[in-house]
Each structure stands twice: as C-alpha cells, then as structure tokens.
Amino acid sequence: MDLDLITKILQSAFFLIVAIIAVLTYLQAKRTWFQPMRTEVFKQQLGAIDELSSHFIGKSESELRDELDFDALVSANTYLLMDSYASLFFDIKFDINKRPYNKKNCPISIVSEEFLELADEPYIEEPTKANKTPDSRTKAAIWSNYKFPEICLTRIHSDNFRNLEKLSRSPLIPKQCQTLVATYLNIAHKNVMLIGDIFTEVSKELPEKYPDEDALKRATVSWIHNRYNAKFKQLEPLAGEIEAFIRKYLGTDSLLSGQ
C-alpha cells in the first residue's frame, strides 16, 4: 500500500478520534455544568409539590370542606336568605355590618347576571316616591318569583381557593397534577354555585314553614344545610387522585418499600 495513503488514513483516524473525544468531553462538561442547576430546580419542585400536597394528602372529606370554609359559607348565605324573607314579610330591619355575610367576613360575592345593574346614573333622576308597605298578597307574589341574588364568599374560602389556584399554575408542578387540581377547583366552584340553586328552591317553602314572626323566631335552619349537603359533590375522591399522582411521581411508596 502507498505510504502516503497509509499516512492520510492514520491522520484521518487520529482527527476522528480527537473529534469524538472532544464531543464526549463537551457532553460530560455540559452535564456537569447544568447538574447544579437541575438539582436546584428539583429542590424547588419538591418544595412546591410538598406545599401543594399539604392541602390534599391524608385529609378527610370534612377536612377538605373545612379548608374551603364551606360550613361558614353556607351559614352566611343562609342568614342572607332568611333575612331577605324576614325583611319582606315582617318588615324586620337588620344591621348588615353585624350579620355573618357582612363585607368584612365576606368581601366577595358572586352575583347572578340578571341582577347586575348598569353603574351609570340616569341623566334625569326620578322623583323620590313614598315607600309603601305591600300587602300580604303582593308580598307573596313578590316572593314567589324570588331568586337567590348573590352568593357571599367568606374571606377564608376566597383566600384558600386563590392560593390553591396559584399553586396549581406553578411551572414547577407537573402538568398532569395541574389538570387534576384544576378539576378539583372546578368541583369546588360548582359546589359554591349550588348554593344559589338550592336556596332559590328552599325559598319557596319559607312562607309555609314560617307563616308568622313567632314561627320565624323559633326557626332552625339545619334542614336547609341538609338539603344543600345532599347535593354537594364530594371533594375527597379527586383529592385521593391527586395524592396518588404525587406518590407515584415522587416514587415515595417504592422508596419506602426498598424496591
């Protein structure tokens, strides 16, 4: 074989080997360079997942409802319903600031679209009309068309709901887990909106149950809560799915079992 050809082959092989070594060295250096960054991101992700999991793992249905303050939320709105009834039928006045649905305890309300009014004031104001107390038939007619106008949200519910929403949107949370939490929050929101439907429904029964002021003073409202709870969609099943995903994602079960 020609010596020049052999030399060229050896040179080509040498440069190829050098190139391969250079690429492998670069890849190794790249992994080493980015490893601390990956480690730091993983630590932050563990922190985010740990914070998120604290809202779901090991919690009963009752605890999950308590976190979103459903008992207080239903109670505040029950007072609003009963106060509206008492105000119309018996002309009883209430200091709203001292009621459970006051703006300090319930700073946010969900108002039905049909009850929203334009904020603009009319160019020509109508003359003030004397307030006349409607007769019993008129009151009954007004109440027969009653629809629960707004759902008052307690501060605890609003804050905890927003906190969960914010956590679920973190880029550190796996997408599948984000989807599960979003579904959980959607169920919670539907349970909130259920208040409007149930309270509109039970409002029709109030005139029969509490036909006079004495009956109203003896009123118990547990039956309204029971009616609501009967249609409440449970939170625990989906919380269990979120817990199962987190355990699988972190591999905690296999780590603890030594597999």
C-alpha positions as CSV (number, residue, x, y, z in Angstrom):
1,M,0.0,0.0,0.0
2,D,1.2,3.5,-0.8
3,L,2.9,5.1,2.3
4,D,1.1,8.5,1.6
5,L,-2.3,6.7,1.6
6,I,-1.5,5.0,4.9
7,T,-0.4,8.3,6.4
8,K,-3.6,10.0,5.3
9,I,-5.7,7.1,6.7
10,L,-3.9,7.4,10.1
11,Q,-4.3,11.1,10.2
12,S,-8.0,10.9,9.4
13,A,-8.4,8.3,12.1
14,F,-6.5,10.4,14.6
15,F,-8.6,13.5,13.9
16,L,-11.8,11.4,14.1
17,I,-10.8,10.1,17.5
18,V,-9.8,13.6,18.7
19,A,-13.2,14.9,17.5
20,I,-15.1,12.1,19.3
21,I,-13.1,12.7,22.5
22,A,-13.8,16.4,22.2
23,V,-17.6,15.8,21.8
24,L,-17.7,13.4,24.7
25,T,-15.7,15.8,26.8
26,Y,-18.1,18.6,25.9
27,L,-21.2,16.5,26.7
28,Q,-19.7,15.4,30.0
29,A,-18.8,19.0,30.8
30,K,-22.3,20.2,29.8
31,R,-23.9,17.6,32.2
32,T,-21.5,18.7,35.0
33,W,-22.2,22.4,34.3
34,F,-26.0,22.0,34.3
35,Q,-26.2,19.5,37.2
36,P,-26.2,22.1,40.0
37,M,-29.0,24.0,38.1
38,R,-31.0,20.8,37.7
39,T,-30.5,20.0,41.4
40,E,-31.7,23.4,42.4
41,V,-34.8,23.2,40.2
42,F,-35.6,19.8,41.6
43,K,-35.3,21.1,45.1
44,Q,-37.7,23.9,44.3
45,Q,-40.1,21.5,42.6
46,L,-40.1,19.3,45.7
47,G,-40.9,22.4,47.8
48,A,-43.8,23.3,45.5
49,I,-45.2,19.7,45.4
50,D,-44.8,19.5,49.2
51,E,-46.8,22.7,49.7
52,L,-49.5,21.5,47.3
53,S,-49.7,18.0,48.8
54,S,-50.3,19.5,52.2
55,H,-53.8,20.6,51.0
56,F,-54.8,17.0,50.0
57,I,-52.7,14.2,51.4
58,G,-54.3,12.4,54.4
59,K,-57.3,14.7,54.5
60,S,-60.9,13.5,55.1
61,E,-63.9,14.9,53.3
62,S,-64.7,17.0,56.3
63,E,-61.2,18.5,56.5
64,L,-61.2,19.3,52.8
65,R,-64.5,21.1,53.2
66,D,-63.2,23.0,56.2
67,E,-60.2,24.2,54.3
68,L,-62.5,25.9,51.8
69,D,-64.8,27.1,54.7
70,F,-67.9,25.5,53.2
71,D,-69.8,25.4,56.5
72,A,-69.3,29.1,57.3
73,L,-70.0,29.9,53.6
74,V,-73.4,28.1,53.7
75,S,-74.2,29.5,57.1
76,A,-73.6,33.1,55.9
77,N,-75.7,32.7,52.9
78,T,-78.5,31.0,54.9
79,Y,-78.6,34.2,57.1
80,L,-78.9,36.3,53.9
81,L,-81.8,34.2,52.7
82,M,-83.7,34.2,56.0
83,D,-83.0,38.0,56.4
84,S,-84.4,38.7,53.0
85,Y,-87.5,36.7,53.8
86,A,-88.0,38.4,57.2
87,S,-87.4,41.8,55.7
88,L,-90.1,41.4,53.1
89,F,-92.8,39.6,55.0
90,F,-92.4,41.1,58.5
91,D,-90.6,44.3,57.8
92,I,-87.7,43.4,60.1
93,K,-84.6,45.5,59.7
94,F,-81.1,44.2,60.1
95,D,-77.7,45.9,60.6
96,I,-75.8,44.3,57.7
97,N,-72.5,45.1,59.3
98,K,-73.4,42.7,62.2
99,R,-74.6,39.9,60.1
100,P,-72.4,36.9,59.1
101,Y,-72.5,38.0,55.4
102,N,-71.0,41.4,56.2
103,K,-68.4,42.7,53.8
104,K,-65.5,42.2,56.3
105,N,-66.3,38.5,56.6
106,C,-67.5,38.1,53.0
107,P,-65.6,40.6,50.9
108,I,-66.5,38.9,47.6
109,S,-69.9,37.9,46.2
110,I,-70.9,36.0,43.1
111,V,-73.9,37.9,41.6
112,S,-76.3,36.4,39.1
113,E,-76.0,38.1,35.8
114,E,-79.7,39.1,35.8
115,F,-79.2,41.0,39.0
116,L,-76.3,43.1,37.7
117,E,-77.2,46.7,37.1
118,L,-75.6,49.4,35.0
119,A,-73.3,51.6,37.0
120,D,-74.2,54.7,35.0
121,E,-76.5,57.1,36.8
122,P,-79.5,58.4,34.8
123,Y,-79.2,61.9,33.4
124,I,-82.6,62.9,34.9
125,E,-83.3,61.5,38.3
126,E,-86.8,60.2,39.0
127,P,-88.6,61.9,41.9
128,T,-88.5,60.1,45.2
129,K,-91.5,58.0,45.7
130,A,-93.0,57.3,49.2
131,N,-92.2,53.8,50.3
132,K,-95.4,51.8,50.7
133,T,-95.5,48.5,52.6
134,P,-97.0,46.0,50.2
135,D,-100.0,43.9,51.4
136,S,-99.7,40.2,52.1
137,R,-100.8,39.1,48.7
138,T,-98.3,41.4,47.0
139,K,-95.5,40.1,49.3
140,A,-96.5,36.5,48.4
141,A,-96.4,37.4,44.7
142,I,-93.0,39.0,45.0
143,W,-91.6,36.1,47.0
144,S,-93.0,33.5,44.6
145,N,-90.6,35.0,41.9
146,Y,-87.7,35.2,44.3
147,K,-84.3,34.0,43.1
148,F,-81.3,34.0,45.4
149,P,-79.4,37.0,44.1
150,E,-75.8,36.6,45.3
151,I,-73.6,34.1,46.9
152,C,-71.4,35.6,49.5
153,L,-67.9,34.1,49.7
154,T,-66.1,34.1,53.1
155,R,-62.6,35.5,53.2
156,I,-61.2,32.1,54.2
157,H,-62.8,30.4,51.2
158,S,-61.6,33.1,48.8
159,D,-58.1,33.2,50.1
160,N,-57.6,29.4,50.2
161,F,-59.2,28.9,46.8
162,R,-56.9,31.5,45.2
163,N,-53.9,30.0,47.0
164,L,-54.7,26.6,45.5
165,E,-55.2,28.1,42.1
166,K,-51.9,29.9,42.3
167,L,-50.0,26.8,43.4
168,S,-51.6,24.6,40.7
169,R,-50.4,27.1,38.0
170,S,-46.8,26.9,39.1
171,P,-44.4,25.8,36.3
172,L,-42.8,23.5,39.0
173,I,-46.0,21.4,39.2
174,P,-46.3,18.6,36.7
175,K,-48.9,19.2,34.0
176,Q,-51.0,16.2,34.9
177,C,-51.1,17.3,38.5
178,Q,-52.1,20.8,37.4
179,T,-55.0,19.3,35.5
180,L,-56.2,17.3,38.5
181,V,-56.1,20.3,40.8
182,A,-57.9,22.4,38.2
183,T,-60.6,19.7,38.1
184,Y,-60.8,19.8,41.9
185,L,-61.2,23.5,42.0
186,N,-63.9,23.3,39.3
187,I,-65.8,20.9,41.5
188,A,-65.4,23.2,44.5
189,H,-66.7,26.1,42.4
190,K,-69.7,24.1,41.3
191,N,-70.5,23.4,44.9
192,V,-70.4,27.1,45.6
193,M,-72.8,27.8,42.7
194,L,-75.1,25.0,44.0
195,I,-75.9,27.4,46.9
196,G,-77.8,29.7,44.5
197,D,-79.9,26.8,43.1
198,I,-80.7,25.2,46.5
199,F,-81.5,28.4,48.2
200,T,-83.8,29.5,45.4
201,E,-85.5,26.1,45.7
202,V,-86.0,26.2,49.5
203,S,-87.1,29.9,49.5
204,K,-90.4,28.7,48.1
205,E,-91.0,26.7,51.3
206,L,-90.3,29.5,53.8
207,P,-93.8,31.1,53.8
208,E,-95.4,27.7,54.7
209,K,-92.8,26.8,57.3
210,Y,-92.6,30.3,58.9
211,P,-96.0,32.0,58.3
212,D,-95.6,34.5,61.1
213,E,-92.9,36.2,63.1
214,D,-93.3,33.9,66.1
215,A,-92.6,30.8,63.9
216,L,-89.6,32.6,62.3
217,K,-88.2,33.3,65.8
218,R,-88.3,29.6,66.5
219,A,-86.8,28.7,63.2
220,T,-84.0,26.2,62.8
221,V,-82.1,26.2,59.5
222,S,-80.4,22.8,59.7
223,W,-82.9,21.5,57.1
224,I,-81.5,24.0,54.6
225,H,-78.0,22.8,55.3
226,N,-79.1,19.2,54.9
227,R,-80.8,20.0,51.6
228,Y,-77.5,21.5,50.4
229,N,-75.3,18.8,51.7
230,A,-77.4,16.1,50.0
231,K,-76.4,17.5,46.6
232,F,-72.9,18.5,47.4
233,K,-70.3,16.8,45.2
234,Q,-67.7,15.2,47.4
235,L,-64.1,16.5,47.2
236,E,-62.3,13.5,48.7
237,P,-62.3,11.2,45.6
238,L,-60.4,13.7,43.5
239,A,-58.1,14.6,46.4
240,G,-57.3,10.9,46.5
241,E,-56.4,11.0,42.8
242,I,-54.1,14.0,43.4
243,E,-52.4,12.2,46.3
244,A,-51.9,9.0,44.2
245,F,-50.3,11.0,41.4
246,I,-47.9,12.8,43.8
247,R,-46.9,9.5,45.4
248,K,-46.3,7.9,42.0
249,Y,-44.4,10.9,40.7
250,L,-42.1,11.1,43.7
251,G,-41.9,7.3,44.0
252,T,-42.3,7.5,47.7
253,D,-44.0,4.1,48.0
254,S,-41.2,2.3,46.2
255,L,-38.6,4.1,48.2
256,L,-40.2,3.3,51.5
257,S,-40.6,-0.4,50.5
258,G,-37.0,-0.6,49.3
259,Q,-37.8,-1.6,45.8
